[in-house]
Amino acid sequence: MTPLTLQQKQIVEETTKKYARFSNIRATPTHSASPNATTTTSSSYFDVAQIYDGYGYNKLNYTSTGPVNIAIVIAYSYPNIQEDFNSFCSQNNLPTQTLNIVRTTPTIYPSSDWSPEICIDTQWSHAMCPNAIITVVEAASSSITDLTAAITLANTLNPDIVHMSWGVSEFSGCDTIDVFESNILYVASGGDQNSVQWPSTNPSVLSVAATSLYLTSTNQYSSETTWSSTGCGTSQYFSIPSYQSNNTNTGSAYRNTCDLSIVGNPATGCYVYYSGNYVPYGGSSLSAPIISGTLAIILQQRGLNNQPLFNSSPSSTLGIQNILYNYYGKNGDGLFNDITVGSSGGYNASSGWDYPTGFGSPNIPMFVPYLVNYTS
């Protein structure tokens, strides 16, 4: 457990006071246990090797490593986080590491609702980028007051990515929460209830939806469809950012989610080690750490090449949404697997960008090298 500095304590206290009016608004983790889940592997669910094969991560050829930091913001704590993380690494032939744990308050209690979330986030972000340094930032509760304090604490830890696999239906005042810094890349799950949720609706946050993934008998990519419960739609509070208004044709004056998507339907979920068992989970809580880990690969290589790192500021030329939406608007969907089947929240998937799947899922052998080598 890493103790807080005096300055960090002051930042947490100031944020808690600033957003105290949101103490009765509670976020929820966006994971779901897979149906008929057992501790025995099944062809319906995926391990790390199958995701590598299916999406093409195994076609990447980056052998050098360099520092990249992922700060995972979560509510509550989980006492077996390291033990289950080590078991997941052993099961999937991954190197392990000692997870950094930082708490907004000295004593934080476990929660059965949030404990699986901590495992999903740490294990699957690590699976995508095994050399990333992972820090878990624990909020005292699931209140928006405490979670925003945890975000500001995460910002002090020199993260490249701040990851948030949780959310809440938009609420009055959510657009006044100013905790997203311009030099950090923020990733959030889009939700699991057919509707939009904060913080993924903030234009400074990359919003990730969940899909249903289907592989061939040799674990090659076959197809993807919309997960019918993935969160998506139009914000009530955030105006549409220029990266969307210039490159999508929704006719909306407000921020649209999601931005992109990847596997997450619990029926085609991925294995997670939780509470001593190797069981499958899904939801956009699975999709988001896979994307965070993928972006960590990109930032790691850009750092090694002395290239500037991406952020998620709508006003920055290095804002990840600016780059992806502008590429998409000019060049089509070559970086993505376009998903055109299924619907969620009253929105249909279609050719090109759409609400329930965004651009689609990353075409990893093209997506990663393009962003590694991107120059503005």
C-alpha positions in Angstrom: 0.0 0.0 0.0 1.5 3.3 -1.1 0.9 6.1 1.5 -0.3 9.5 0.2 1.9 12.6 0.3 0.6 15.7 2.1 -0.1 17.3 -1.3 -2.1 14.3 -2.4 -4.1 14.3 0.8 -4.9 18.0 0.2 -6.0 17.3 -3.4 -8.3 14.5 -2.3 -9.8 16.7 0.5 -10.3 19.7 -1.9 -12.0 17.5 -4.5 -14.3 15.8 -1.9 -15.4 19.2 -0.7 -15.9 20.6 -4.2 -18.1 17.8 -5.3 -19.8 17.0 -2.0 -23.2 17.7 -3.5 -22.9 14.4 -5.5 -22.4 12.2 -2.4 -25.8 10.6 -2.8 -25.3 9.7 -6.5 -23.8 6.2 -6.8 -21.9 4.6 -9.7 -22.1 0.9 -10.5 -19.5 -1.4 -12.1 -20.3 -2.4 -15.6 -19.6 -6.1 -15.5 -21.9 -9.1 -15.8 -21.2 -12.8 -15.0 -21.4 -15.0 -18.0 -24.5 -17.1 -18.3 -24.1 -20.7 -17.3 -20.6 -19.9 -16.2 -18.5 -22.7 -14.8 -14.9 -23.0 -13.6 -14.2 -25.3 -16.6 -13.2 -23.7 -19.9 -15.8 -23.6 -22.6 -15.7 -22.9 -26.3 -18.3 -20.1 -25.7 -15.8 -18.0 -23.7 -12.2 -16.8 -24.4 -8.9 -16.9 -22.8 -6.0 -14.5 -23.6 -4.5 -16.7 -26.3 -7.8 -16.8 -28.2 -8.2 -13.0 -28.0 -4.6 -12.6 -29.2 -5.4 -14.9 -32.2 -8.9 -13.6 -32.9 -8.1 -9.9 -33.0 -4.6 -10.3 -34.4 -2.5 -9.1 -31.4 -0.2 -12.0 -32.2 0.7 -10.4 -35.5 2.2 -7.4 -33.7 6.0 -7.4 -33.6 7.0 -5.2 -30.8 9.8 -6.8 -28.8 11.2 -3.7 -27.0 9.6 -2.6 -23.7 9.3 0.7 -22.1 7.5 2.3 -19.2 3.8 3.0 -19.5 1.5 3.6 -16.6 -2.2 2.7 -16.2 -4.1 4.0 -13.2 -7.3 2.0 -12.6 -9.9 4.0 -10.6 -12.2 1.8 -8.7 -14.5 1.9 -5.7 -13.8 -0.1 -2.5 -11.1 -2.7 -2.2 -10.5 -6.4 -2.7 -8.1 -8.2 -0.4 -7.2 -11.0 -2.8 -6.4 -8.8 -5.8 -2.8 -9.8 -6.0 -3.4 -13.5 -5.4 -6.0 -13.7 -8.2 -3.9 -11.5 -10.5 -1.0 -14.0 -10.1 -3.2 -17.0 -10.8 -4.6 -15.3 -13.9 -1.0 -14.7 -15.1 0.0 -18.3 -14.4 -3.1 -19.6 -16.2 -2.3 -17.5 -19.3 1.5 -17.7 -19.3 1.8 -14.0 -18.6 4.6 -12.3 -16.5 3.3 -11.2 -13.2 4.0 -7.9 -11.4 3.3 -6.4 -8.0 0.2 -4.2 -8.3 0.5 -0.8 -6.8 -2.4 0.0 -4.5 -3.3 3.6 -3.6 -6.2 4.6 -1.4 -8.0 7.9 -1.0 -8.5 7.1 2.7 -6.5 4.8 4.9 -9.3 2.3 5.5 -11.4 1.1 2.6 -13.7 -1.9 2.9 -14.4 -4.6 0.3 -17.6 -4.8 -1.8 -18.9 -8.0 -3.4 -20.3 -5.9 -6.2 -17.0 -4.2 -7.0 -14.5 -7.0 -6.2 -14.9 -8.8 -9.6 -14.5 -5.5 -11.3 -11.1 -5.0 -9.8 -10.0 -8.4 -11.1 -11.4 -7.8 -14.6 -9.6 -4.4 -14.9 -6.2 -5.4 -13.6 -6.1 -8.8 -15.4 -7.3 -7.8 -18.9 -5.4 -4.5 -19.1 -2.3 -6.4 -18.1 -3.1 -9.2 -20.6 -3.0 -6.7 -23.5 0.2 -4.9 -22.4 2.0 -7.2 -19.9 4.8 -4.6 -19.3 2.5 -1.8 -18.3 2.8 -0.6 -14.7 -0.6 -0.9 -13.1 -1.8 1.2 -10.1 -5.2 0.6 -8.6 -6.6 3.8 -7.1 -9.3 2.8 -4.6 -12.2 5.2 -3.7 -13.8 5.0 -0.3 -17.2 4.3 -1.8 -19.1 4.3 -5.1 -20.4 7.8 -4.6 -19.5 10.3 -7.4 -17.9 12.5 -4.7 -15.5 9.7 -3.7 -14.8 8.5 -7.3 -14.0 12.0 -8.5 -11.6 12.3 -5.6 -10.0 9.1 -6.7 -9.7 10.4 -10.3 -7.8 13.5 -9.1 -5.6 11.3 -7.0 -4.9 9.1 -10.0 -3.9 12.3 -11.9 -1.1 12.9 -9.5 0.5 9.5 -10.1 2.0 10.4 -13.6 -0.4 8.1 -15.5 -0.4 7.7 -19.2 -3.9 6.2 -19.0 -6.6 6.6 -16.4 -9.1 3.7 -16.6 -12.7 3.7 -15.4 -14.9 0.6 -15.8 -17.9 2.0 -14.1 -20.6 4.6 -14.6 -23.9 6.2 -13.7 -26.8 7.6 -15.6 -26.2 11.2 -16.4 -27.2 13.6 -13.7 -27.7 17.4 -13.3 -24.3 18.9 -12.8 -22.2 16.1 -14.3 -21.0 18.5 -17.0 -19.5 20.7 -14.2 -17.1 18.0 -12.9 -13.7 19.2 -14.0 -11.2 16.4 -13.2 -10.0 15.4 -16.6 -6.6 16.8 -17.4 -5.4 17.6 -20.9 -2.3 15.5 -20.9 -3.8 12.2 -19.9 -5.7 9.6 -21.9 -9.0 8.7 -20.1 -10.9 5.5 -21.0 -14.3 4.5 -19.6 -16.9 1.7 -20.2 -19.9 2.8 -22.1 -22.4 1.0 -19.8 -24.5 -2.1 -19.8 -28.0 -0.8 -19.7 -28.8 0.4 -23.2 -28.3 4.0 -22.2 -25.6 6.6 -21.9 -23.6 7.0 -18.7 -21.1 9.4 -17.2 -18.1 9.6 -17.3 -18.0 8.1 -20.7 -20.2 10.9 -22.0 -17.6 13.5 -21.2 -16.0 14.5 -24.5 -12.6 14.2 -22.7 -13.1 10.4 -22.2 -12.9 7.6 -24.7 -16.1 5.7 -24.5 -16.0 1.9 -25.1 -18.9 -0.4 -26.0 -19.2 -4.2 -25.8 -19.7 -6.6 -28.7 -20.4 -10.3 -29.3 -17.3 -11.9 -30.8 -17.3 -15.1 -32.8 -14.2 -17.0 -33.8 -13.6 -19.9 -36.1 -12.5 -23.4 -34.9 -8.9 -22.2 -35.3 -9.5 -19.0 -33.2 -9.5 -16.7 -36.2 -11.8 -13.7 -36.4 -15.2 -14.7 -37.9 -17.6 -11.9 -37.1 -18.9 -9.5 -34.5 -22.3 -8.2 -33.6 -23.7 -5.6 -31.3 -24.3 -6.7 -27.7 -28.0 -5.9 -27.2 -27.4 -4.4 -23.7 -24.4 -2.2 -24.4 -24.7 1.4 -23.3 -25.0 4.0 -26.1 -26.9 7.1 -27.0 -26.8 10.9 -26.8 -25.8 12.9 -23.8 -28.2 15.3 -22.2 -25.6 17.7 -20.9 -22.4 17.7 -23.0 -22.4 19.5 -26.4 -21.2 17.6 -29.3 -17.4 17.9 -29.7 -16.0 19.0 -33.0 -14.4 15.6 -33.6 -17.9 14.2 -33.8 -19.7 17.1 -35.5 -17.2 17.2 -38.3 -17.1 13.4 -38.9 -20.5 11.9 -38.1 -24.0 12.6 -39.4 -26.2 12.1 -36.4 -27.8 15.5 -36.5 -27.4 15.7 -32.7 -26.2 18.8 -30.9 -24.9 16.7 -28.0 -22.1 14.2 -27.4 -22.8 10.7 -28.8 -21.5 7.5 -27.4 -19.8 5.1 -27.9 -16.6 5.8 -29.8 -15.4 2.3 -30.4 -16.1 -1.3 -29.2 -14.6 -4.7 -28.6 -15.6 -8.1 -27.1 -17.8 -7.8 -24.0 -21.1 -9.7 -24.3 -21.2 -12.0 -21.3 -22.4 -14.8 -23.5 -19.1 -14.5 -25.4 -17.1 -13.2 -22.4 -13.5 -13.7 -21.3 -12.0 -15.7 -18.4 -11.1 -13.9 -15.2 -9.6 -15.2 -12.0 -11.8 -14.2 -9.1 -12.1 -15.5 -5.6 -10.0 -18.5 -6.4 -12.0 -19.5 -9.5 -11.3 -19.1 -13.2 -14.7 -17.9 -14.5 -15.9 -15.9 -17.5 -17.2 -12.3 -17.2 -18.5 -9.8 -19.7 -19.9 -6.3 -20.0 -18.3 -3.1 -21.2 -16.2 -3.5 -18.0 -14.4 -6.2 -20.0 -14.2 -4.2 -23.2 -12.7 -1.1 -21.6 -9.6 -2.7 -20.0 -8.9 -4.5 -23.3 -8.9 -1.1 -25.0 -6.9 0.5 -22.3 -4.3 -2.3 -22.5 -4.2 -1.9 -26.3 -3.6 1.9 -26.0 -0.9 1.1 -23.5 1.0 -0.8 -26.2 0.8 2.2 -28.5 1.9 4.7 -25.9 4.7 2.4 -24.8 6.1 2.2 -28.4 5.6 5.9 -29.0 7.6 6.6 -25.9 10.4 4.4 -27.0 10.4 6.2 -30.4 10.5 9.6 -28.6 7.1 10.5 -30.1 4.6 12.6 -28.1 2.0 10.6 -26.3 -1.8 10.8 -27.0 -4.3 12.2 -24.6 -8.1 12.5 -24.8 -8.4 16.3 -24.8 -11.0 17.5 -27.4 -8.8 20.6 -28.1 -5.5 18.8 -28.5 -4.0 17.7 -31.9 -2.9 14.6 -29.9 -6.4 13.9 -28.6 -7.1 10.3 -29.4 -10.7 11.0 -30.5 -9.5 13.8 -32.8 -7.1 11.5 -34.5 -9.5 8.6 -34.9 -12.6 10.5 -35.9 -10.6 12.6 -38.4 -9.0 9.5 -39.9 -12.4 7.8 -40.0 -14.0 10.8 -41.7 -11.4 11.0 -44.4 -10.4 7.4 -45.0 -13.3 5.1 -44.0 -13.0 2.3 -41.5 -9.7 0.6 -42.4 -8.5 0.7 -38.8 -11.7 -1.0 -37.6 -13.8 -4.1 -38.0 -17.1 -2.5 -39.1 -20.0 -4.0 -37.1 -23.3 -3.8 -38.9 -25.5 -6.3 -37.2 -27.6 -5.9 -34.0 -29.0 -3.0 -31.9 -29.1 -1.6 -28.5 -31.1 1.1 -26.8 -33.2 1.7 -29.9 -30.1 2.3 -32.1 -29.1 -0.1 -34.9 -25.6 -0.9 -35.9 -24.9 0.2 -39.5 -22.2 0.6 -42.0 -19.7 3.3 -40.7 -19.9 4.9 -37.2 -23.0 4.1 -35.2 -24.1 4.5 -31.6 -23.9 0.9 -30.3 -20.5 0.1 -31.7 -18.9 3.4 -32.6 -16.3 2.8 -35.3 -16.4 -0.9 -34.6 -13.6 -3.0 -33.0 -10.0 -2.2 -33.7 -8.4 -4.1 -36.6 -5.3 -4.6 -34.4 -2.7 -5.3 -37.1 -3.6 -2.0 -38.7 -4.8 0.0 -35.7 -1.8 -0.3 -33.5 0.9 0.4 -36.1 -1.0 3.3 -37.5 -1.1 5.0 -34.1 2.4 4.0 -33.1 3.7 5.7 -36.2 1.2 8.6 -36.3 2.5 12.1 -36.8 0.2 15.1 -36.6 
